[in-house]
Amino acid sequence: MKQSLTTLLSARLSAVLLGLALAGAAVAAPPGGIGNPPQPQPAGTWQAKVKYLSPHTAPDGRRLTWKYADIVATTQEYCDSQLQSWYSSGNTVVVEYCHFVPIGG
């Protein structure tokens, strides 16, 4: 049996529309939304401390060789990156690694 051009086009169009409908259903959000909202994080900062070699003379004439630097950051990644930057510059000792300090704590 020979099929007409109209029959072939409508069959292909139906297949395309069915495929689009199934694809849309596959990527649609589930009933009730997507997951749970993120939990609120406590307010605070990430802090660390390093000691680095810096020879200098104190006002009273003593010769000092170490200075301290405090690192304060808003995220752990930024704190770690600053700590790594200090450490890679050489002559640096980590006194306190990055840790979270909540406001008022």
C-alpha positions in Angstrom: 0.0 0.0 0.0 1.3 3.3 -1.0 1.1 6.1 1.6 0.4 9.7 0.6 2.6 12.6 1.4 0.0 13.9 3.9 0.0 10.7 5.8 3.8 10.6 6.0 4.1 14.2 7.2 1.4 13.9 9.8 3.0 10.7 11.2 6.4 12.4 11.4 4.9 15.5 12.9 3.1 13.4 15.5 6.4 11.6 16.4 8.2 14.9 16.8 5.5 16.4 19.0 5.4 13.3 21.1 9.2 13.4 21.5 9.0 17.1 22.6 6.3 16.3 25.1 8.2 13.5 26.6 11.4 15.5 26.7 9.5 18.4 28.4 8.1 16.0 31.0 11.6 14.6 31.7 13.1 18.0 32.6 10.1 19.5 34.4 10.3 20.2 38.1 8.9 17.5 40.3 5.6 18.2 42.2 6.3 20.2 45.3 9.4 22.1 43.9 13.0 21.3 43.5 14.6 20.1 46.8 14.6 22.0 50.1 15.7 25.6 50.5 19.3 25.9 51.9 19.6 26.2 55.6 20.6 29.6 56.9 24.3 29.9 57.8 25.4 31.6 60.9 27.0 35.0 60.5 30.7 35.3 61.1 34.1 35.2 59.4 36.8 32.7 58.6 40.1 33.5 60.4 43.7 32.3 60.4 47.0 33.5 61.7 50.5 33.2 60.3 53.9 34.1 61.6 56.5 35.3 59.1 60.1 36.1 59.1 60.7 39.9 59.2 63.9 41.1 60.8 63.5 44.5 62.5 64.6 46.4 65.5 62.1 47.1 68.3 61.9 50.6 69.9 63.8 49.3 72.9 66.7 48.1 70.8 65.9 44.4 70.8 66.3 42.6 67.5 63.0 40.9 66.5 62.7 38.4 63.7 59.0 37.4 63.5 55.8 39.3 62.8 52.2 38.0 62.8 49.5 38.5 60.3 45.8 37.9 60.8 43.8 36.6 57.9 40.1 37.4 57.9 37.8 36.3 55.1 34.1 35.9 54.3 34.4 32.3 52.9 36.5 29.3 53.7 37.8 29.1 50.2 39.0 32.8 50.3 40.7 32.2 53.7 42.5 29.0 52.4 43.6 30.9 49.3 45.1 33.8 51.4 46.7 31.2 53.7 48.2 29.4 50.8 49.5 32.7 49.4 51.3 33.6 52.6 52.7 30.0 52.9 54.0 29.9 49.4 55.9 33.2 49.8 58.3 31.4 52.1 59.6 31.9 55.6 56.1 31.6 57.0 54.7 29.4 59.8 51.0 28.7 60.1 50.0 29.5 63.7 46.2 29.0 63.3 44.6 27.4 60.3 41.3 28.7 58.8 38.5 28.3 61.3 35.0 29.8 61.4 34.3 32.4 64.1 30.7 33.3 64.6 29.7 36.9 65.4 29.7 37.3 69.1 31.6 34.0 69.6 
